[in-house]
Amino acid sequence: MKRSALSLAAATGALMLMVGTTSAVAQPSPTGSAHRAAHVCAVPVPGTAGCHAMVVVDASGKPQVTATPSGYGPADIQSAYGLAGLASGGRTVAIVDAYDDPTAEADLATYRSQYNLPACTTANGCFRKVNQTGGTSHPRTDAGWATEISLDLDMVSAACPDCKILLVEASSASFANLGAGVNYAATQGVSAISNSYGGSDSASTAAYDHPGIAITASTGDNGYGIESPASFGTVVAVGGTSLKKASGTARGWTESAWSGAGSGCSTLNAKPSWQTSATQCSGKANADVSAVADPNTGVAVYDSTSYQGRKGWQVYGGTSASSPIIGSVYALSGNTAGYPASYTWGHTSGLNDVITGTNGSCTTSVWCTSGTGWDGPTGLGTPNGTSSF
């Protein structure tokens, strides 16, 4: 069962305090130093989802803004995951989030210009923003979800610069509305649909069941504990890692399980046929795969919709970062027949196995502690190119 935020803080030794509707957490880094990071969305109530973006904050508890990017950029993401030089041929990644980000396209342009990526605009057909039914009447603005949207758009750009992006904005954070957004996106010829949000474990719905599309979802940012829609058998559950440069290694990077990554065993959703006995779980096990999520090893994001009075270049983490990265890797591969997770489970040689780190305490060690092969926080591992996708 998922622990409360307070029990998680006690278990990890993290400092937690409330900042408006967000929690600021001192996240321990692999080097022993720590940044304070805040959840940008409110804790969800039953029937709704909370976004999984976390922003690095300053001593006042507000987002730390810099004049230039200070987190990992596209070259870092592509280097860490063997994606440099790869192209999708213009495949589309859909992002489904709640509420409106009025500056989404402008902020995306700033990010891509900063890193010399090709423009992705409505005018050139690369970017499209719609509501949950495909219309152009957008929902109300929510500053927290707007930063989530910026993070998602920037991570698709970082991992797959030539991917087209469809942003679908649900009317609210209810699973009914978010699911409607997923259903609409699935009709638009997309290769992947990324969902950087979650709520308590629930029975799967048809909205997240679209064979031939990689539907990815974040496993959560509160450590050991199962969340939906990542717990649905038709969804690729994406966990999180701490990613650090390591010049003395052949890869040039090292990874460990991020302490905040969600994981666990669903009691409500059946185990997919492709998940092996390694999970020691009778239901769907989270995660399937993973990517960077630790705010201490976070990514650069540009957002100009003022959140807590701050806007500009910021550093983000959370499994909200890893879900769109993995969705983009599936788009790069183009191999999304059937349920894409089944291919990944059957072809693991193109993954970086993450063998250290933990996200809490659990009755079955592999559900919360990384080791050789599959484990809960990081799944089968992180991308090393696209051969496992």
C-alpha positions as CSV (number, residue, x, y, z in Angstrom):
1,M,0.0,0.0,0.0
2,K,1.2,3.5,-0.8
3,R,2.7,5.3,2.2
4,S,1.8,8.9,3.0
5,A,4.1,11.7,2.1
6,L,5.0,12.2,5.8
7,S,5.9,8.5,6.3
8,L,8.0,8.6,3.2
9,A,9.8,11.6,4.5
10,A,10.5,9.9,7.8
11,A,11.8,6.8,6.1
12,T,14.1,8.6,3.8
13,G,15.3,11.3,6.2
14,A,14.0,14.0,3.8
15,L,12.8,17.3,5.0
16,M,9.3,18.1,3.9
17,L,7.3,21.3,4.3
18,M,4.2,22.7,2.7
19,V,4.4,25.5,0.1
20,G,0.9,26.5,-0.9
21,T,-0.4,23.3,-2.5
22,T,3.0,21.9,-3.1
23,S,5.5,20.0,-0.9
24,A,9.2,21.0,-0.9
25,V,11.4,18.0,-0.3
26,A,15.2,17.9,0.3
27,Q,16.1,15.2,-2.2
28,P,19.3,13.4,-1.3
29,S,21.7,13.2,-4.3
30,P,24.3,10.4,-5.1
31,T,27.0,12.8,-4.0
32,G,25.4,13.5,-0.6
33,S,24.4,17.1,-1.5
34,A,20.8,17.9,-1.9
35,H,18.5,20.4,-3.7
36,R,15.1,21.2,-2.4
37,A,12.4,20.3,-4.9
38,A,8.7,20.9,-4.9
39,H,5.8,19.1,-6.4
40,V,4.0,21.6,-8.7
41,C,0.6,20.0,-8.6
42,A,-1.7,19.4,-5.6
43,V,-2.2,16.0,-4.1
44,P,-5.0,14.3,-6.1
45,V,-8.3,13.4,-4.7
46,P,-10.0,10.1,-5.7
47,G,-11.0,10.2,-9.3
48,T,-8.3,12.7,-10.3
49,A,-4.6,12.7,-11.1
50,G,-1.7,14.9,-9.9
51,C,1.1,15.8,-12.3
52,H,4.5,14.4,-11.5
53,A,6.7,17.4,-12.2
54,M,9.1,18.6,-9.5
55,V,10.9,21.9,-9.7
56,V,14.1,22.8,-7.8
57,V,13.3,25.6,-5.4
58,D,15.3,28.2,-3.5
59,A,15.4,29.0,0.2
60,S,12.0,30.7,0.0
61,G,10.5,27.5,-1.4
62,K,9.8,29.1,-4.8
63,P,11.2,27.9,-8.2
64,Q,14.8,28.7,-8.7
65,V,15.2,30.7,-11.9
66,T,18.4,31.3,-13.8
67,A,19.3,33.5,-16.8
68,T,20.6,30.5,-18.7
69,P,19.9,26.8,-18.5
70,S,21.6,24.9,-15.7
71,G,20.0,21.4,-16.0
72,Y,20.6,18.7,-18.6
73,G,19.9,19.7,-22.1
74,P,19.2,17.7,-25.4
75,A,22.9,16.8,-26.0
76,D,23.0,15.3,-22.5
77,I,19.8,13.3,-22.9
78,Q,20.9,12.0,-26.3
79,S,24.3,11.1,-25.0
80,A,23.1,9.3,-21.9
81,Y,20.6,7.2,-23.8
82,G,22.4,6.5,-27.1
83,L,20.0,8.7,-29.1
84,A,22.5,11.1,-30.8
85,G,22.0,11.3,-34.5
86,L,18.8,9.3,-34.6
87,A,15.6,10.5,-36.3
88,S,12.0,9.5,-36.3
89,G,11.1,10.6,-39.8
90,G,8.6,13.0,-38.4
91,R,6.6,10.7,-36.2
92,T,4.3,12.3,-33.6
93,V,4.4,12.1,-29.8
94,A,1.2,13.2,-28.1
95,I,1.3,14.8,-24.7
96,V,-1.8,14.6,-22.6
97,D,-2.1,16.9,-19.6
98,A,-4.8,18.9,-17.7
99,Y,-5.7,22.5,-18.1
100,D,-4.2,25.1,-20.4
101,D,-0.6,26.3,-20.8
102,P,-1.2,29.6,-22.7
103,T,2.5,30.1,-23.4
104,A,3.2,26.5,-24.5
105,E,4.2,27.2,-28.1
106,A,6.3,30.3,-27.2
107,D,8.1,28.5,-24.4
108,L,8.8,25.6,-26.7
109,A,10.3,28.0,-29.3
110,T,12.6,29.5,-26.6
111,Y,13.8,26.0,-25.5
112,R,14.5,24.8,-29.0
113,S,16.2,28.1,-30.1
114,Q,18.5,27.9,-27.0
115,Y,19.7,24.5,-28.1
116,N,19.7,25.1,-31.8
117,L,16.9,22.6,-32.5
118,P,14.7,23.0,-35.6
119,A,11.7,25.1,-35.0
120,C,8.5,23.2,-34.0
121,T,5.5,25.5,-34.6
122,T,1.9,25.5,-35.5
123,A,2.8,27.3,-38.7
124,N,5.3,24.6,-39.9
125,G,3.0,21.7,-38.9
126,C,5.3,20.4,-36.2
127,F,3.2,21.5,-33.2
128,R,-0.5,21.4,-32.5
129,K,-2.4,22.3,-29.4
130,V,-6.0,21.1,-28.9
131,N,-8.5,20.4,-26.1
132,Q,-9.6,16.9,-25.1
133,T,-11.9,16.6,-28.1
134,G,-9.6,18.1,-30.6
135,G,-11.1,21.6,-30.5
136,T,-9.4,25.0,-30.1
137,S,-11.4,26.2,-27.2
138,H,-8.9,25.6,-24.4
139,P,-9.6,25.0,-20.7
140,R,-8.7,27.4,-17.9
141,T,-5.0,28.0,-17.1
142,D,-3.4,26.2,-14.1
143,A,0.1,27.4,-13.4
144,G,1.3,24.1,-11.9
145,W,0.0,22.0,-14.8
146,A,1.4,24.6,-17.2
147,T,4.9,24.0,-16.0
148,E,4.2,20.2,-16.4
149,I,3.3,20.9,-20.0
150,S,6.6,22.8,-20.6
151,L,8.6,20.0,-19.1
152,D,6.8,17.4,-21.3
153,L,7.3,19.4,-24.5
154,D,10.9,20.1,-23.7
155,M,11.7,16.4,-23.0
156,V,10.2,15.3,-26.4
157,S,12.3,18.0,-28.0
158,A,15.4,16.8,-26.2
159,A,15.1,13.1,-27.0
160,C,13.6,13.4,-30.5
161,P,14.2,16.8,-32.1
162,D,12.5,15.8,-35.3
163,C,9.3,14.4,-33.7
164,K,6.1,16.3,-34.2
165,I,4.2,17.1,-31.0
166,L,0.5,17.0,-30.3
167,L,-0.5,18.7,-27.0
168,V,-3.9,17.6,-25.8
169,E,-5.2,19.7,-22.8
170,A,-7.9,18.0,-20.8
171,S,-10.6,20.1,-19.2
172,S,-9.6,19.1,-15.7
173,A,-7.4,16.6,-13.9
174,S,-10.2,14.0,-13.6
175,F,-9.4,10.6,-15.1
176,A,-12.5,10.9,-17.2
177,N,-11.3,14.0,-18.9
178,L,-7.6,12.9,-19.1
179,G,-8.8,9.6,-20.6
180,A,-10.9,11.5,-23.1
181,G,-7.7,13.3,-24.1
182,V,-5.9,10.0,-24.6
183,N,-8.7,8.6,-26.7
184,Y,-8.6,11.7,-28.9
185,A,-4.8,11.5,-29.3
186,A,-5.1,7.8,-30.3
187,T,-7.2,8.8,-33.4
188,Q,-4.5,11.2,-34.7
189,G,-1.9,8.8,-36.1
190,V,0.5,9.3,-33.2
191,S,3.3,6.8,-32.3
192,A,3.3,7.5,-28.6
193,I,1.1,9.1,-26.0
194,S,2.9,10.3,-22.8
195,N,1.0,10.8,-19.5
196,S,3.0,12.5,-16.8
197,Y,0.5,12.1,-14.0
198,G,-1.0,9.6,-11.7
199,G,-3.4,8.8,-8.9
200,S,-4.2,5.9,-6.6
201,D,-4.2,2.4,-8.1
202,S,-7.5,1.7,-10.0
203,A,-8.9,-0.7,-12.5
204,S,-7.8,-0.1,-16.1
205,T,-10.1,1.5,-18.6
206,A,-10.4,1.4,-22.3
207,A,-9.1,4.9,-22.7
208,Y,-5.6,3.7,-22.1
209,D,-5.9,0.6,-24.4
210,H,-4.7,1.4,-27.9
211,P,-2.6,-1.3,-29.5
212,G,0.0,0.1,-32.0
213,I,0.7,3.1,-29.9
214,A,3.2,3.4,-27.1
215,I,1.2,4.8,-24.2
216,T,3.6,5.7,-21.4
217,A,2.8,6.9,-17.9
218,S,4.8,8.1,-14.9
219,T,5.0,5.7,-11.9
220,G,5.0,8.5,-9.3
221,D,7.3,10.7,-7.2
222,N,6.6,9.6,-3.7
223,G,8.8,6.5,-3.5
224,Y,7.5,2.9,-3.2
225,G,3.8,2.7,-4.0
226,I,1.6,1.8,-7.0
227,E,-0.2,4.4,-9.1
228,S,-2.5,4.4,-12.1
229,P,-2.5,4.8,-15.1
230,A,1.0,3.3,-14.9
231,S,-0.5,0.2,-13.3
232,F,-2.7,-0.6,-16.3
233,G,-1.5,-3.6,-18.2
234,T,-1.7,-1.8,-21.6
235,V,0.5,1.0,-20.4
236,V,4.3,1.3,-20.4
237,A,5.1,2.2,-16.8
238,V,8.1,4.6,-16.6
239,G,10.1,4.8,-13.4
240,G,13.0,7.1,-12.6
241,T,16.7,7.3,-12.0
242,S,19.4,9.6,-10.8
243,L,21.7,10.3,-13.8
244,K,25.3,11.5,-13.4
245,K,28.1,12.1,-15.8
246,A,31.0,9.7,-15.3
247,S,33.9,10.6,-17.6
248,G,35.9,7.5,-16.6
249,T,33.3,5.0,-17.9
250,A,32.7,3.8,-21.5
251,R,29.2,5.1,-21.4
252,G,30.1,8.4,-19.9
253,W,27.2,8.2,-17.4
254,T,26.1,6.3,-14.4
255,E,22.6,5.8,-13.1
256,S,21.0,4.6,-9.8
257,A,17.4,4.3,-8.8
258,W,15.9,7.6,-7.8
259,S,14.6,7.5,-4.2
260,G,11.3,9.2,-5.3
261,A,10.4,6.8,-8.2
262,G,7.1,5.0,-7.8
263,S,7.0,1.2,-8.0
264,G,5.0,-1.7,-6.7
265,C,2.5,-4.4,-7.6
266,S,-1.1,-3.8,-8.6
267,T,-3.8,-5.7,-6.8
268,L,-6.4,-4.4,-9.3
269,N,-4.8,-5.0,-12.7
270,A,-3.8,-8.4,-14.1
271,K,-0.2,-9.2,-14.9
272,P,0.5,-8.7,-18.6
273,S,1.6,-11.9,-20.4
274,W,5.0,-10.4,-21.3
275,Q,6.0,-9.6,-17.7
276,T,8.1,-12.4,-16.4
277,S,8.3,-14.1,-13.0
278,A,11.2,-11.8,-12.2
279,T,8.6,-9.3,-10.9
280,Q,7.4,-11.7,-8.2
281,C,4.1,-10.1,-8.7
282,S,0.7,-11.6,-9.5
283,G,-0.6,-8.3,-11.0
284,K,0.9,-5.6,-13.2
285,A,4.3,-4.5,-11.8
286,N,5.7,-1.0,-12.0
287,A,8.0,0.0,-13.6
288,D,8.6,-1.4,-17.1
289,V,11.5,0.9,-18.0
290,S,12.9,4.2,-16.7
291,A,14.9,7.4,-17.4
292,V,16.2,10.4,-15.5
293,A,13.8,11.8,-12.9
294,D,15.9,13.0,-9.9
295,P,15.6,16.8,-9.5
296,N,19.3,16.7,-8.2
297,T,20.3,15.5,-11.7
298,G,17.4,17.4,-13.3
299,V,16.7,18.7,-16.7
300,A,16.6,22.3,-18.0
301,V,13.1,23.6,-18.7
302,Y,11.8,27.0,-19.9
303,D,8.5,28.2,-18.7
304,S,7.0,31.7,-18.8
305,T,3.6,31.1,-17.3
306,S,4.3,32.5,-13.9
307,Y,4.2,29.8,-11.2
308,Q,4.5,31.2,-7.7
309,G,5.7,34.4,-9.2
310,R,8.6,32.8,-11.0
311,K,9.2,32.2,-14.7
312,G,12.2,31.5,-17.0
313,W,14.9,28.8,-17.0
314,Q,14.4,26.3,-14.2
315,V,15.5,22.7,-13.3
316,Y,12.9,20.0,-13.2
317,G,12.7,16.3,-12.2
318,G,10.1,13.8,-11.3
319,T,8.9,10.8,-13.4
320,S,7.1,13.5,-15.4
321,A,10.5,13.9,-17.1
322,S,11.1,10.2,-17.8
323,S,7.7,9.4,-19.4
324,P,8.0,11.8,-22.4
325,I,11.6,10.7,-22.9
326,I,10.6,7.0,-23.1
327,G,7.6,7.9,-25.3
328,S,10.0,9.7,-27.7
329,V,12.3,6.7,-27.8
330,Y,9.5,4.5,-28.9
331,A,8.7,7.1,-31.6
332,L,12.3,7.0,-32.7
333,S,12.2,3.2,-33.0
334,G,8.9,3.2,-35.0
335,N,8.3,-0.2,-33.5
336,T,5.0,0.1,-31.8
337,A,3.0,-2.8,-33.1
338,G,0.7,-4.5,-30.6
339,Y,1.5,-3.5,-27.1
340,P,5.1,-2.0,-27.3
341,A,6.0,-3.0,-23.7
342,S,5.9,-6.7,-24.8
343,Y,8.7,-6.0,-27.3
344,T,10.8,-4.3,-24.7
345,W,10.4,-7.2,-22.3
346,G,11.5,-9.6,-25.0
347,H,14.5,-7.6,-26.2
348,T,16.4,-6.3,-23.2
349,S,19.9,-6.2,-24.6
350,G,19.5,-2.5,-25.7
351,L,19.0,-1.3,-22.1
352,N,21.3,0.0,-19.4
353,D,20.6,-2.2,-16.4
354,V,20.4,0.0,-13.3
355,I,21.6,-2.1,-10.3
356,T,21.9,0.3,-7.3
357,G,19.5,2.5,-5.3
358,T,16.2,2.1,-3.5
359,N,12.9,4.0,-3.2
360,G,11.8,2.7,0.2
361,S,10.9,-0.4,2.2
362,C,8.7,-3.2,0.8
363,T,7.8,-6.8,1.6
364,T,9.4,-8.1,-1.6
365,S,12.8,-6.6,-2.0
366,V,12.8,-6.4,-5.8
367,W,9.8,-4.1,-5.8
368,C,11.8,-1.3,-4.2
369,T,15.5,-2.1,-4.5
370,S,17.5,-2.1,-7.7
371,G,19.6,-5.0,-8.7
372,T,20.6,-7.0,-11.8
373,G,17.7,-7.5,-14.1
374,W,14.2,-6.2,-13.5
375,D,13.4,-4.1,-10.4
376,G,10.5,-1.9,-9.3
377,P,12.0,1.6,-9.3
378,T,13.8,1.3,-12.7
379,G,12.1,-1.6,-14.4
380,L,14.3,-3.4,-17.0
381,G,16.6,-0.3,-17.2
382,T,17.1,2.8,-19.3
383,P,17.5,3.2,-23.1
384,N,20.8,2.4,-24.8
385,G,19.6,3.4,-28.3
386,T,16.3,2.1,-29.7
387,S,16.9,-1.7,-30.2
388,S,14.8,-2.6,-27.1
389,F,12.0,-0.3,-28.2
